[in-house]
Amino acid sequence: MEIPSSTSIPSKMKAWVYGEYGNVSNVLKFDSNVTVPQVKEDQVLIKVVAASINPVDAKRMLGMFKASDSPLPVRRTLLTPN
């Protein structure tokens, strides 16, 4: 699938990230240099202009779902607008 030449996809984006359990104010970090993921043929890339953290996200960061949760990735990314 070809992307129109007028569309520019940046190589970096801003994101809120975490990779460990703990208090949200201690583990959630802002990273302004996250690599934009490569889009596969059956995927789309969406520009985010607003984002939020839901109560369940904060509870997951606190470790409230450790017994039933999948392991945390090395670094979990929560998108933020540029």
N, C-alpha and C positions, 0 to 999 in steps of 0.2 A: 504494500500500500504506500503510495507516494504522499508526502506532506506538501501542500502548496508552498511554493518558494516564498510567499509573503509571510508565512508563519515561521517565527523564530522560536526554537526551543532552547532555553538556556541549559548549560551543563551543570549548574549548581542551583540549589534552592535553600530557603530558610526552613527550619523545622524545630519543633520541640521534641526532644528524644529522652529515653530512659532505658536502662538495661539492668536494673536491679530493683528489688523491693525496698520500700521505705517511705518516709513522709514525702509527700508530693513536693514540698518546698526544698527538700534535700536531694531528690533523685531526678526531678524533671529539669532538664538543661536546654537552653536555647543554643542552636547551632546554625550559624548563617552560611555554612559551607558544606551542605549535604549534596551528594551527587544525585542528579535526577535519574530515576530508574529508566532503563532501556525498555521501550514499548515493543511487545511482541505483536505479531500479525493479528491475533485475536483479542487484543487489548486496546484500551484508549488511555490517553493522558489528559487529565482534567486540571485546569488552572484553578487553584483554590484562592478565593479572595476573602474568605472569613472561615474561621474554625473555632471550635470550643472543645473543652474536655467535659464529658458527661460524668455524672456521679459514679457510674459503674467503672469508668476508667480510673478515677481516683482510688476507688476501693481495690481495684486490681493492683495498682501501684503499691498500695499498703500491704498487699499479700493476703487479702481476705479470701481469695479463691485458690490458694496454693494447692489444696487437696484435689481440686478438679480442673485446674488450669493447665494449659500446655506450658512447657518451659518458656521462660522469657527469651526472646532472641538476644543476640549479643548486643544489639542496639535497636530499640523499637522507635519508629519515627512517627510523630504526629505532625502533620503538615501545617504550615502557617503561610499566610499570604506574603508575597514579596513585598 
